């Protein structure tokens, strides 16, 4: 069933009003992120073995803070549905939450420069950059920027799910076709002028 939802993701997402898109992100994003992907059986076997050995545990929590002390990393966490904090010490920590697309203007100097030039802006949901239906970046004026196209996870606020390989690939192919069409138009304009 999840595969069917993934295949229809663009149509479903774009049919939702902005308020509903925000509600989906607020209430269902974490659940969707956990269940949308499958892992290879070999990796699942390794993880299952680590759980059985007591070397790995899954926990629903928010990370409140972390600090390095006494040769380890102490992580403060708030378990889901609880107010009190849990502190655990680890030899290493691997962050697997993915990029913080809403912070892209702060963390990516190239995209921040485009925003200062008023050529891009964040999407209204806060998942990345706003795009039009052709994949062109929307500038701060609210109008598409002719020559800047956005493909992949940074466009997911406008097009929905863009984190799995099938979705990213299909979106990249669609944007490549749009760029090809745009380049053909630009070439035709140059020939017409000269």
C-alpha positions as CSV (number, residue, x, y, z in Angstrom):
1,X,0.0,0.0,0.0
2,X,2.8,2.4,0.8
3,X,4.2,1.9,-2.7
4,X,0.9,3.0,-4.2
5,X,0.9,6.1,-2.0
6,X,4.4,6.9,-3.1
7,X,3.5,6.5,-6.8
8,X,0.6,8.9,-6.4
9,X,2.5,11.2,-4.0
10,X,2.8,14.2,-6.3
11,X,-0.9,14.2,-7.2
12,X,-2.0,13.7,-3.6
13,X,0.3,16.4,-2.3
14,X,-0.6,19.0,-4.9
15,X,-4.3,18.3,-4.3
16,X,-4.0,19.3,-0.6
17,X,-4.6,22.9,0.4
18,X,-1.6,24.6,2.0
19,X,-3.1,24.3,5.5
20,X,-3.5,20.5,5.0
21,X,0.1,20.2,3.7
22,X,1.3,22.0,6.8
23,X,-0.8,19.6,9.0
24,X,0.6,16.6,7.2
25,X,4.1,17.8,7.9
26,X,3.4,18.7,11.5
27,X,1.5,15.5,12.4
28,X,2.6,12.7,10.0
29,X,6.0,13.5,8.7
30,X,7.9,11.6,11.4
31,X,5.7,8.6,11.0
32,X,6.0,8.7,7.2
33,X,9.8,9.1,7.4
34,X,10.1,6.0,9.6
35,X,7.8,3.8,7.4
36,X,8.4,4.9,3.8
37,X,11.6,3.0,3.2
38,X,12.6,-0.6,3.4
39,X,16.2,-1.7,4.1
40,X,18.1,-4.6,2.5
41,X,17.6,-7.9,4.3
42,X,21.4,-8.1,5.0
43,X,21.3,-4.8,6.9
44,X,18.2,-5.8,8.8
45,X,20.0,-8.9,9.9
46,X,22.9,-6.9,11.2
47,X,20.6,-4.5,13.1
48,X,18.6,-7.4,14.5
49,X,21.8,-9.1,15.8
50,X,22.9,-5.8,17.4
51,X,19.6,-5.5,19.2
52,X,19.8,-9.1,20.4
53,X,23.3,-8.5,21.7
54,X,22.2,-5.4,23.6
55,X,24.4,-3.1,21.5
56,X,21.6,-1.3,19.7
57,X,18.3,0.0,20.9
58,X,15.6,2.0,19.1
59,X,14.1,4.9,20.9
60,X,11.4,7.5,20.1
61,X,12.8,10.7,21.5
62,X,13.9,14.2,20.8
63,X,17.5,15.2,21.2
64,X,17.6,18.1,23.7
65,X,21.4,18.5,23.8
66,X,24.8,16.8,23.6
67,X,28.2,17.4,25.0
68,X,31.6,15.7,24.9
69,X,32.9,14.7,28.3
70,X,35.2,12.1,29.7
71,X,36.0,10.7,26.2
72,X,32.4,10.1,25.3
73,X,29.4,11.9,24.0
74,X,26.6,12.6,26.5
75,X,23.2,13.0,24.8
76,X,20.2,14.5,26.6
77,X,16.9,13.1,25.2
78,X,13.2,13.6,25.9
79,X,11.4,10.3,25.4
80,X,8.2,10.6,23.3
81,X,5.3,11.5,25.6
82,X,7.4,12.2,28.6
83,X,8.7,15.4,30.2
84,X,11.7,14.1,32.0
85,X,15.1,13.8,30.3
86,X,17.3,10.7,29.8
87,X,21.0,11.1,29.5
88,X,23.1,8.4,27.8
89,X,26.8,8.2,27.0
90,X,28.0,7.0,23.7
91,X,31.4,6.3,22.0
92,X,30.1,7.8,18.8
93,X,26.9,9.3,17.4
94,X,25.6,9.1,13.9
95,X,23.0,11.7,12.9
96,X,20.6,10.1,10.4
97,X,17.9,12.8,10.3
98,X,19.0,14.1,6.9
99,X,19.5,17.7,5.9
100,X,17.5,20.5,7.6
101,X,16.0,21.9,4.4
102,X,14.3,24.7,6.2
103,X,17.8,26.0,7.2
104,X,19.2,25.9,3.7
105,X,19.4,29.7,3.5
106,X,21.4,29.8,6.7
107,X,23.6,26.7,6.1
108,X,24.3,26.8,2.3
109,X,26.3,29.9,1.2
110,X,25.5,29.5,-2.5
111,X,21.7,29.2,-1.9
112,X,21.9,32.1,0.6
113,X,23.6,34.2,-2.0
114,X,20.7,33.4,-4.5
115,X,18.2,34.5,-1.8
116,X,20.1,37.8,-1.2
117,X,19.8,38.4,-5.0
118,X,16.1,37.7,-4.5
119,X,16.2,34.7,-6.9
120,X,14.9,32.0,-4.4
121,X,12.8,31.8,-1.3
122,X,11.8,29.1,1.1
123,X,8.5,27.3,0.4
124,X,5.6,28.2,2.7
125,X,5.8,24.8,4.5
126,X,9.4,25.1,5.4
127,X,10.7,21.9,3.6
128,X,13.0,23.6,1.1
129,X,12.8,26.0,-1.8
130,X,9.6,27.1,-3.4
131,X,9.2,26.0,-7.1
132,X,6.6,26.4,-9.8
133,X,5.1,23.6,-11.7
134,X,8.1,23.5,-14.1
135,X,10.6,23.2,-11.3
136,X,11.8,26.8,-11.5
137,X,12.8,28.4,-8.3
138,X,10.3,31.1,-7.1
139,X,12.0,34.3,-6.2
140,X,11.2,36.6,-3.3
141,X,8.9,38.6,-5.6
142,X,6.7,35.5,-5.9
143,X,7.5,35.1,-9.6
144,X,9.5,32.1,-11.0
145,X,13.2,32.7,-11.8
146,X,13.7,31.8,-15.4
147,X,17.1,30.1,-15.2
148,X,17.2,28.4,-11.8
149,X,15.6,25.0,-11.5
150,X,15.4,22.9,-8.3
151,X,15.4,19.2,-8.3
152,X,15.5,16.7,-5.5
153,X,14.6,17.0,-1.8
154,X,14.9,20.8,-1.8
155,X,11.8,20.9,-4.0
156,X,9.6,18.7,-1.8
157,X,7.6,21.5,-0.3
158,X,6.2,22.1,-3.7
159,X,6.0,18.6,-5.0
160,X,5.7,16.4,-1.9
161,X,7.8,13.3,-1.3
162,X,11.2,13.5,-2.8
163,X,13.5,11.5,-0.6
164,X,13.4,8.0,-2.1
165,X,15.5,7.0,-5.1
166,X,12.5,6.3,-7.3
167,X,10.9,9.7,-6.6
168,X,14.2,11.7,-6.8
169,X,15.0,9.9,-10.1
170,X,11.6,10.6,-11.7
171,X,11.7,14.2,-10.5
172,X,15.3,14.7,-11.8
173,X,14.2,13.3,-15.2
174,X,11.2,15.7,-15.3
175,X,13.3,18.7,-14.4
176,X,16.0,17.7,-17.0
177,X,13.3,17.7,-19.6
178,X,12.1,21.2,-18.5
179,X,15.7,22.4,-18.7
180,X,16.2,20.9,-22.1
181,X,13.0,22.7,-23.3
182,X,14.1,25.9,-21.7
183,X,17.6,25.7,-23.4
184,X,15.9,25.0,-26.7
185,X,13.8,28.1,-26.3
186,X,16.8,30.2,-25.3
187,X,18.7,28.9,-28.4
188,X,15.8,29.7,-30.7
189,X,15.6,33.3,-29.2
190,X,19.3,33.8,-29.8
191,X,19.0,32.6,-33.4
192,X,16.0,34.9,-34.0
193,X,17.8,37.9,-32.7
194,X,20.9,37.3,-34.8
